[in-house]
Amino acid sequence: GEDVKPFTPETAKELVMSLQQPAVFCNMVGDWPALHWNTKYLSAVLDGKTIQFRLGLKTVDLVPQFETKCSYVEATLEEFLAWSRGQPPCLSGPFSRYEYSKYWAYADYKYIAKIFEDKPEIFQDIRWSDFGFPGRSGKESTLWIGSEGANTPCHLDSYGCNLVLQVQGRKRWHLFPPGDTSFLYPTRIPYEESSVFSKVNVANPDLKHFPEFRNATAHVVTLSPGQVLLVPRHWWHYVESIDPITVSINSWIELDADHEARVEEAITRMLVCAVKSAENPSGGDLWLNPTEVEATSHEINLQYLNEAVSAYFRCQKAGVPGQARPSSAAAEQGTSASRKRKKREVGCEPEDCRSLNQELGSSTLQAEKLQEIPFGPHLIQVLPQSQETSLMCAAAVESDSSDLLHENEGGHFGKLHRTRKQLVTSNSYGTPAHQMGTDGSPNASQTALSTNDLLDCLVNPRVISLVARLLLERTRV
């Protein structure tokens, strides 16, 4: 019989745009051909094409394992699969230097439009139209392939909200609400446009250096194949593969709040590039994330800032308030070097903000009619870890139904991962050990503030938000 989904595209879109906390959609993608995109299938489709893998250590440090600390190899998916099965390493080959028991590998941020550019028909295997976004397919999506332990450091995305489809294996997500930002010690080093990283390794927090993290509220969920996670705007997230092989597909949904966020990101880029470029590079500080090709010049950054401000006012003039609702991509017209990969390569086409007014107004009215969110077996609320919840989801594909969604391991962030190997300690937060007092506090006479310490204050999200508003007020006058 015909596959009947629990939510119509219109209702699903209302939910995506109105939910202010993470939730998991079930039974929405059972007929998507993309559910067959396991690594064996993808290896055959790629047919020997190489992709870049990021490799990190499985040992858990007190410091987040940022991308600047990882190694990188170019390899075929077939080579990755052979390595991940624990087969004896060859004398040659891209993974020969990396023992499987000690390393994980992650092919992340792989733009489907790029890696399958010679097979455009495959884009239609992904049907975000079922969530109320007609025309959005694999062309506007990203592929993630990882081995057990592969992870993304805790961060928030400056732009949009996120829909994530789990295809193969399971991933564990640790999510924190926007209100926890100060507890997560935000930093822009390493710098990557639209990613605000946390200094805290949330899987193994150092409470001596980051005591406020005690106040953070973790929302933990294990995402299984066939489920779609909604990550609302500005929710922090740390993601880890917990099965031998994982495959995920995601798409970032643009929001009108992105117009002001692009102004904030332009200001941040200008300040970070100016300050770090003036610093002596011989210190070996890898401040630029590998996702950023180069540190753009002051002239280019200023141009990007002006374009972001102009785009903001164009949409304001068109009568589109800067709130989280479906957005056009009008503000995407900055320099290509000044936009994060997820916004630069997904193939978004600029359109006039004015053309969206009617749709936006209709969507807002519909969202207001949602008297209560229909949580249940088809829409699972991701609750704080300390709350007891029993979550059942009927249509998890090729997964163990006894371990579908909710993670409740004692209700404390310090117990997120206690099945790891022996934890490794480290002190690399800018204050050398010999400058610490007996009580763990810095010695006032010996404390040496670094450029990064200054930037952590200067480009703090709260500061940048205030600067952006002052700048927009000045421009408005």
C-alpha positions as CSV (number, residue, x, y, z in Angstrom):
1,G,0.0,0.0,0.0
2,E,0.9,3.7,-0.2
3,D,3.4,4.8,2.4
4,V,1.5,7.1,4.7
5,K,3.7,9.5,6.7
6,P,2.7,10.8,10.1
7,F,3.1,14.5,9.1
8,T,2.2,16.3,5.9
9,P,5.0,18.4,4.4
10,E,3.2,21.5,5.6
11,T,2.9,20.3,9.2
12,A,6.5,19.0,9.2
13,K,7.7,22.5,8.1
14,E,5.7,24.2,10.8
15,L,7.3,21.9,13.4
16,V,10.8,22.5,12.0
17,M,10.3,26.3,12.1
18,S,8.5,26.5,15.5
19,L,10.4,23.9,17.6
20,Q,12.9,25.6,20.0
21,Q,14.4,22.4,21.2
22,P,15.8,19.3,19.5
23,A,13.4,16.6,18.4
24,V,13.6,13.3,16.4
25,F,11.2,12.6,13.5
26,C,10.4,9.0,13.0
27,N,8.6,7.2,10.1
28,M,9.2,10.1,7.7
29,V,11.8,8.7,5.3
30,G,10.9,5.0,4.9
31,D,10.5,5.4,1.1
32,W,13.7,7.5,0.6
33,P,16.2,5.7,-1.7
34,A,18.9,7.4,0.4
35,L,18.3,4.9,3.2
36,H,20.2,2.4,1.1
37,W,23.3,4.6,1.1
38,N,25.4,2.4,3.2
39,T,29.2,2.4,2.7
40,K,29.1,-0.7,0.5
41,Y,26.7,1.0,-1.9
42,L,28.5,4.3,-1.8
43,S,31.8,2.6,-2.5
44,A,30.3,1.1,-5.6
45,V,28.9,4.4,-6.7
46,L,32.1,6.3,-6.1
47,D,34.0,3.6,-8.0
48,G,37.5,4.3,-6.8
49,K,37.1,8.1,-6.4
50,T,39.2,9.4,-3.5
51,I,37.8,11.6,-0.7
52,Q,39.6,13.3,2.3
53,F,39.4,11.6,5.7
54,R,40.3,13.4,9.0
55,L,42.0,11.1,11.5
56,G,42.0,11.6,15.3
57,L,43.2,9.7,18.3
58,K,40.7,7.5,20.2
59,T,42.2,8.4,23.5
60,V,40.2,11.1,25.3
61,D,42.0,14.2,26.4
62,L,40.8,17.1,28.6
63,V,41.2,19.3,25.5
64,P,38.8,19.1,22.5
65,Q,40.4,17.4,19.5
66,F,40.0,20.2,17.1
67,E,40.5,19.7,13.3
68,T,43.8,21.6,13.5
69,K,45.2,18.8,15.7
70,C,44.1,16.0,13.3
71,S,45.8,14.2,10.4
72,Y,44.4,14.0,6.9
73,V,44.6,11.4,4.1
74,E,43.1,11.0,0.7
75,A,41.6,7.5,0.2
76,T,38.9,5.6,-1.5
77,L,35.9,4.4,0.4
78,E,37.1,0.8,-0.3
79,E,40.4,1.5,1.4
80,F,38.6,3.1,4.4
81,L,36.3,0.0,4.7
82,A,39.3,-2.4,4.7
83,W,41.0,-0.3,7.4
84,S,37.9,-0.1,9.5
85,R,37.5,-3.8,9.5
86,G,40.8,-4.0,11.4
87,Q,42.6,-5.8,8.7
88,P,46.4,-5.9,9.0
89,P,47.8,-2.7,7.6
90,C,49.6,-2.8,4.3
91,L,53.1,-1.6,3.9
92,S,51.8,1.2,1.7
93,G,48.4,3.0,1.3
94,P,46.8,6.0,2.9
95,F,45.9,4.4,6.2
96,S,49.1,2.4,6.7
97,R,50.5,4.8,9.3
98,Y,47.3,4.8,11.4
99,E,46.5,1.8,13.6
100,Y,42.8,1.1,13.7
101,S,42.8,0.5,17.4
102,K,44.3,3.9,18.1
103,Y,42.6,6.1,15.5
104,W,39.2,7.0,14.1
105,A,38.6,8.4,10.6
106,Y,35.9,10.8,9.5
107,A,34.9,11.9,6.0
108,D,32.8,14.9,7.0
109,Y,31.4,17.9,5.1
110,K,31.3,16.0,1.9
111,Y,29.0,17.9,-0.4
112,I,26.8,15.5,-2.4
113,A,26.6,18.0,-5.2
114,K,30.3,17.9,-5.6
115,I,31.3,14.3,-5.0
116,F,28.4,13.1,-7.2
117,E,28.6,15.9,-9.8
118,D,28.8,13.3,-12.6
119,K,25.8,11.5,-11.3
120,P,23.2,14.2,-10.7
121,E,20.3,11.7,-10.8
122,I,21.4,10.5,-7.3
123,F,20.4,13.9,-5.8
124,Q,16.7,12.8,-6.0
125,D,17.4,10.0,-3.5
126,I,17.1,12.6,-0.8
127,R,13.6,14.2,-0.5
128,W,13.6,17.1,2.0
129,S,10.3,18.1,0.3
130,D,8.7,15.7,2.7
131,F,9.6,18.2,5.4
132,G,8.1,21.1,3.6
133,F,11.1,22.2,1.5
134,P,10.2,21.6,-2.1
135,G,13.1,21.4,-4.5
136,R,15.6,20.6,-1.7
137,S,17.4,17.4,-2.4
138,G,20.8,15.8,-2.2
139,K,22.1,18.8,-4.1
140,E,21.6,20.9,-1.0
141,S,22.9,18.2,1.4
142,T,26.1,17.0,2.9
143,L,27.4,13.5,3.5
144,W,29.3,12.3,6.6
145,I,31.1,8.9,6.8
146,G,32.9,7.8,10.0
147,S,34.4,5.0,12.0
148,E,33.7,4.3,15.6
149,G,34.9,7.2,17.8
150,A,34.8,9.7,15.0
151,N,33.6,13.0,16.4
152,T,32.9,16.7,15.9
153,P,34.1,19.0,18.6
154,C,31.3,20.8,20.5
155,H,30.2,23.9,18.6
156,L,27.2,25.9,17.5
157,D,26.4,26.9,13.9
158,S,25.8,30.7,13.4
159,Y,23.4,30.1,10.5
160,G,20.2,28.2,10.1
161,C,18.8,25.1,11.7
162,N,19.8,21.6,10.9
163,L,18.0,18.4,9.7
164,V,20.1,15.2,10.0
165,L,19.2,11.8,8.6
166,Q,20.9,8.8,10.0
167,V,21.5,6.2,7.3
168,Q,24.0,3.6,8.7
169,G,25.1,2.9,12.3
170,R,24.3,5.1,15.2
171,K,25.6,8.5,16.4
172,R,25.3,9.9,19.9
173,W,24.5,13.6,20.1
174,H,25.1,15.8,23.1
175,L,23.1,19.0,22.7
176,F,23.1,22.2,24.9
177,P,20.6,25.1,24.6
178,P,21.7,28.6,23.5
179,G,21.2,29.8,27.0
180,D,24.2,27.6,28.1
181,T,26.6,29.5,25.8
182,S,28.5,31.2,28.7
183,F,28.9,27.8,30.4
184,L,30.5,26.3,27.4
185,Y,33.4,28.9,27.2
186,P,32.9,29.9,23.5
187,T,36.0,30.5,21.4
188,R,36.7,31.4,17.7
189,I,40.1,29.8,17.7
190,P,40.4,27.7,15.7
191,Y,38.6,30.1,13.4
192,E,36.0,28.8,11.0
193,E,33.2,31.0,9.6
194,S,29.8,30.3,11.2
195,S,31.2,27.8,13.8
196,V,31.6,28.9,17.4
197,F,33.6,26.2,19.2
198,S,33.5,25.3,22.9
199,K,36.8,25.1,24.8
200,V,35.3,22.3,26.9
201,N,35.7,18.7,25.9
202,V,32.1,17.8,26.9
203,A,32.9,14.1,26.9
204,N,35.6,14.6,29.5
205,P,35.2,18.1,31.0
206,D,38.0,19.8,32.9
207,L,36.1,21.4,35.7
208,K,39.1,23.0,37.2
209,H,39.6,25.2,34.2
210,F,35.9,25.4,33.2
211,P,33.9,25.3,36.4
212,E,30.8,27.0,34.9
213,F,30.3,23.9,32.8
214,R,28.7,22.4,35.9
215,N,25.7,24.6,35.1
216,A,25.3,23.3,31.5
217,T,22.3,21.1,30.7
218,A,23.1,18.2,28.3
219,H,20.3,16.8,26.1
220,V,21.6,13.4,24.9
221,V,20.2,11.3,22.1
222,T,21.3,8.3,20.1
223,L,20.2,8.7,16.5
224,S,19.5,5.4,14.7
225,P,19.1,4.7,11.0
226,G,15.8,6.0,9.5
227,Q,15.5,8.8,12.1
228,V,15.8,12.5,11.4
229,L,17.1,14.9,14.1
230,L,16.2,18.6,14.2
231,V,18.9,20.7,15.7
232,P,17.3,24.2,16.2
233,R,19.2,27.4,15.7
234,H,22.2,28.1,18.0
235,W,22.0,24.8,19.8
236,W,25.5,23.5,20.8
237,H,26.3,20.0,19.7
238,Y,29.0,17.4,20.1
239,V,28.5,14.3,17.9
240,E,30.2,10.9,18.0
241,S,30.0,7.7,16.0
242,I,29.3,4.8,18.3
243,D,29.1,2.0,15.8
244,P,31.9,0.6,13.6
245,I,30.7,2.5,10.5
246,T,28.3,5.5,10.4
247,V,26.7,7.3,7.5
248,S,24.7,10.5,7.9
249,I,23.1,13.1,5.6
250,N,22.2,16.6,6.6
251,S,20.9,19.8,5.2
252,W,21.0,23.3,6.8
253,I,17.8,25.3,6.5
254,E,18.3,29.0,6.0
255,L,16.5,31.4,8.5
256,D,15.8,35.1,8.3
257,A,17.9,35.5,11.5
258,D,20.8,34.6,9.3
259,H,20.8,38.1,7.8
260,E,22.0,39.6,11.0
261,A,24.2,36.6,11.8
262,R,26.1,37.2,8.6
263,V,26.9,40.8,9.7
264,E,28.1,39.3,13.0
265,E,30.2,36.8,11.2
266,A,31.7,39.4,8.9
267,I,32.7,41.5,12.0
268,T,34.2,38.4,13.6
269,R,36.2,37.5,10.5
270,M,37.6,41.0,10.2
271,L,38.8,41.1,13.8
272,V,40.2,37.6,14.0
273,C,42.1,37.9,10.7
274,A,43.4,41.3,11.6
275,V,44.7,40.3,15.0
276,K,46.0,36.8,14.2
277,S,47.6,38.0,10.9
278,A,49.6,40.6,12.9
279,E,50.9,37.9,15.3
280,N,54.3,36.2,14.7
281,P,53.4,33.0,12.8
282,S,56.6,31.3,13.9
283,G,54.9,30.3,17.2
284,G,53.2,27.5,15.4
285,D,49.7,28.5,16.4
286,L,47.3,26.8,13.9
287,W,44.5,29.3,14.3
288,L,42.8,28.8,11.0
289,N,40.6,25.7,10.7
290,P,41.4,23.4,7.7
291,T,37.8,24.2,6.5
292,E,39.0,27.8,5.8
293,V,41.2,28.0,2.7
294,E,43.1,31.1,3.7
295,A,43.1,34.2,5.9
296,T,41.4,36.7,3.7
297,S,42.7,40.3,3.4
298,H,41.4,43.3,5.3
299,E,40.0,44.7,2.1
300,I,38.1,41.5,1.2
301,N,36.8,41.2,4.8
302,L,35.6,44.9,4.7
303,Q,33.9,44.2,1.4
304,Y,32.1,41.2,2.9
305,L,31.0,43.2,5.9
306,N,29.5,45.9,3.6
307,E,27.7,43.3,1.5
308,A,26.3,41.6,4.6
309,V,25.0,44.9,5.9
310,S,23.5,45.8,2.5
311,A,21.8,42.4,2.3
312,Y,20.4,42.9,5.8
313,F,18.8,46.2,4.9
314,R,17.5,44.9,1.6
315,C,15.5,42.3,3.4
316,Q,14.5,44.8,6.1
317,K,13.2,47.1,3.4
318,A,11.3,44.3,1.9
319,G,9.5,43.8,5.1
320,V,11.1,40.6,6.3
321,P,11.8,40.8,10.1
322,G,15.0,39.3,11.3
323,Q,13.5,36.3,13.1
324,A,13.9,32.6,12.7
325,R,11.6,31.8,9.8
326,P,12.3,30.4,6.3
327,S,14.8,32.6,4.6
328,S,16.0,33.5,1.1
329,A,19.6,33.2,0.2
330,A,19.9,36.9,-0.7
331,A,22.7,37.5,1.8
332,E,24.8,34.8,0.2
333,Q,26.2,37.2,-2.3
334,G,29.4,37.8,-0.3
335,T,32.9,36.8,-1.5
336,S,33.3,33.0,-1.8
337,A,36.3,33.1,0.5
338,S,34.1,34.6,3.2
339,R,31.5,32.0,3.5
340,K,31.6,28.6,5.3
341,R,31.6,25.6,3.1
342,K,28.1,24.5,4.1
343,K,26.8,27.8,2.7
344,R,29.3,28.1,-0.2
345,E,28.8,24.8,-1.9
346,V,25.2,23.7,-1.4
347,G,24.1,25.4,-4.6
348,C,21.7,28.0,-3.0
349,E,20.5,30.4,-5.6
350,P,20.0,34.1,-4.7
351,E,16.4,35.2,-4.8
352,D,14.5,38.4,-3.9
353,C,13.4,38.6,-0.2
354,R,10.2,40.3,-1.2
355,S,9.0,37.2,-3.0
356,L,8.9,35.3,0.3
357,N,6.7,37.7,2.2
358,Q,3.5,36.0,1.4
359,E,4.9,32.5,2.2
360,L,6.4,33.8,5.4
361,G,3.3,35.4,6.6
362,S,1.3,32.3,5.9
363,S,3.8,30.1,7.6
364,T,3.8,32.3,10.7
365,L,0.1,32.1,11.0
366,Q,0.1,28.4,10.7
367,A,2.8,28.0,13.3
368,E,0.8,30.1,15.7
369,K,-2.1,27.7,15.3
370,L,0.0,24.9,16.7
371,Q,-1.6,24.8,20.1
372,E,0.8,22.1,21.3
373,I,3.6,20.1,19.7
374,P,2.4,16.6,18.8
375,F,5.1,14.7,20.6
376,G,4.6,11.0,20.5
377,P,5.9,7.9,18.6
378,H,6.5,9.9,15.4
379,L,8.1,13.0,17.0
380,I,10.4,12.3,20.0
381,Q,11.4,15.2,22.3
382,V,15.0,15.2,23.2
383,L,14.9,15.9,27.0
384,P,17.6,17.0,29.4
385,Q,19.7,14.1,30.5
386,S,18.5,14.3,34.1
387,Q,14.9,13.7,33.2
388,E,13.5,10.2,33.1
389,T,12.0,9.4,29.7
390,S,10.8,6.3,27.9
391,L,11.1,6.9,24.2
392,M,9.9,4.4,21.6
393,C,10.2,4.8,17.8
394,A,8.6,2.2,15.6
395,A,10.5,2.5,12.4
396,A,14.2,2.5,13.1
397,V,15.9,0.8,10.1
398,E,18.5,-1.9,10.8
399,S,19.0,-0.9,14.4
400,D,18.6,-2.4,17.8
401,S,15.2,-1.4,19.1
402,S,16.4,-1.7,22.7
403,D,18.8,1.3,22.2
404,L,17.0,3.7,20.0
405,L,16.9,7.2,21.3
406,H,17.1,8.4,24.9
407,E,20.4,8.4,26.8
408,N,20.0,8.6,30.6
409,E,23.2,7.6,32.2
410,G,22.8,9.1,35.7
411,G,21.7,12.6,34.7
412,H,25.1,14.3,34.9
413,F,27.3,15.6,32.1
414,G,30.4,14.0,33.7
415,K,29.0,10.6,32.9
416,L,28.5,11.1,29.2
417,H,31.4,8.7,28.4
418,R,32.7,6.4,31.0
419,T,33.2,3.3,28.9
420,R,36.3,4.9,27.2
421,K,39.9,3.9,27.5
422,Q,42.0,5.4,30.3
423,L,41.5,9.2,30.1
424,V,44.5,11.3,29.2
425,T,45.1,14.6,31.1
426,S,46.5,17.7,29.6
427,N,47.0,21.3,30.4
428,S,47.0,23.5,27.4
429,Y,44.5,26.3,28.0
430,G,46.9,29.3,27.7
431,T,48.2,29.3,31.3
432,P,51.3,27.2,31.7
433,A,51.5,24.8,34.7
434,H,54.4,26.7,36.3
435,Q,52.2,29.8,36.3
436,M,49.5,28.1,38.4
437,G,49.1,28.7,42.1
438,T,48.7,25.9,44.6
439,D,44.9,26.3,44.5
440,G,44.9,26.0,40.7
441,S,44.4,29.7,40.1
442,P,46.9,31.8,38.0
443,N,49.6,33.6,39.8
444,A,48.9,37.3,39.2
445,S,52.6,38.2,38.9
446,Q,53.2,35.6,36.3
447,T,50.0,35.4,34.2
448,A,50.7,36.1,30.6
449,L,47.6,36.8,28.5
450,S,47.8,35.6,25.0
451,T,46.3,36.9,21.7
452,N,43.8,34.1,21.9
453,D,42.7,35.3,25.4
454,L,42.1,38.7,24.0
455,L,40.1,37.3,21.1
456,D,38.0,35.1,23.3
457,C,36.8,38.3,24.9
458,L,36.8,40.6,21.9
459,V,34.8,38.2,19.6
460,N,32.6,36.7,22.3
461,P,29.2,36.1,20.8
462,R,27.6,38.6,23.2
463,V,30.1,41.3,22.3
464,I,29.8,40.7,18.6
465,S,26.0,40.8,18.8
466,L,26.2,44.2,20.4
467,V,28.8,45.5,18.0
468,A,26.6,44.4,15.0
469,R,23.6,46.2,16.4
470,L,25.5,49.4,16.9
471,L,27.0,49.1,13.4
472,L,23.5,48.6,11.9
473,E,22.2,51.5,13.8
474,R,25.0,53.7,12.5
475,T,24.4,52.5,9.0
476,R,20.6,53.1,9.3
477,V,21.3,56.7,10.2
